[in-house]
Amino acid sequence: MPSSVSRCGIEECHYNKNFECNAEGIEVLSSGTKKVKKSAHTMCDTFIPKQ
């Protein structure tokens, strides 16, 4: 069952099937900045590279 992520543009991710996230759930974290002010400061911690 796909997660409720409406679009995933990371084609290299194991969970990406036709630009839909098929992970049971995702975890989004700060990419190291103390205060997140834009999406570029975040990352999907659920990412697994395709084999």
Wavefront OBJ file of the C-alpha trace (Angstrom):
o trace
v 0.000 0.000 0.000
v 1.501 3.375 -0.960
v 2.074 6.011 1.704
v 0.094 9.233 1.499
v 3.025 11.039 -0.161
v 1.471 12.553 -3.275
v 4.662 12.597 -5.365
v 8.222 11.361 -4.966
v 10.814 12.618 -7.445
v 13.682 10.476 -6.156
v 13.926 7.884 -8.919
v 16.887 6.197 -7.181
v 14.786 5.229 -4.139
v 13.718 1.606 -3.650
v 10.212 2.732 -2.606
v 9.583 4.925 -5.672
v 7.238 3.228 -8.143
v 6.097 5.504 -10.968
v 6.747 8.595 -8.799
v 4.614 7.245 -5.922
v 6.104 6.339 -2.549
v 5.323 2.711 -1.684
v 6.835 2.756 1.819
v 4.413 1.931 4.645
v 5.349 5.279 6.174
v 8.076 7.867 5.866
v 10.263 9.811 8.264
v 11.283 13.332 7.275
v 14.110 14.956 9.229
v 16.059 18.174 9.295
v 19.165 17.897 7.148
v 21.303 19.476 9.846
v 20.007 23.024 10.155
v 18.695 23.994 13.579
v 15.673 25.851 12.177
v 14.073 24.520 9.035
v 12.832 27.349 6.816
v 12.516 25.623 3.440
v 12.172 22.150 1.969
v 15.848 22.123 0.929
v 16.683 21.856 4.651
v 14.837 18.528 4.984
v 15.512 14.919 3.979
v 13.576 11.678 3.737
v 15.181 9.281 6.207
v 13.187 6.369 4.722
v 15.270 6.494 1.507
v 16.878 3.191 0.474
v 18.876 3.088 -2.794
v 17.562 0.841 -5.554
v 19.634 -2.295 -6.094
l 1 2 3 4 5 6 7 8 9 10 11 12 13 14 15 16 17 18 19 20 21 22 23 24 25 26 27 28 29 30 31 32 33 34 35 36 37 38 39 40 41 42 43 44 45 46 47 48 49 50 51
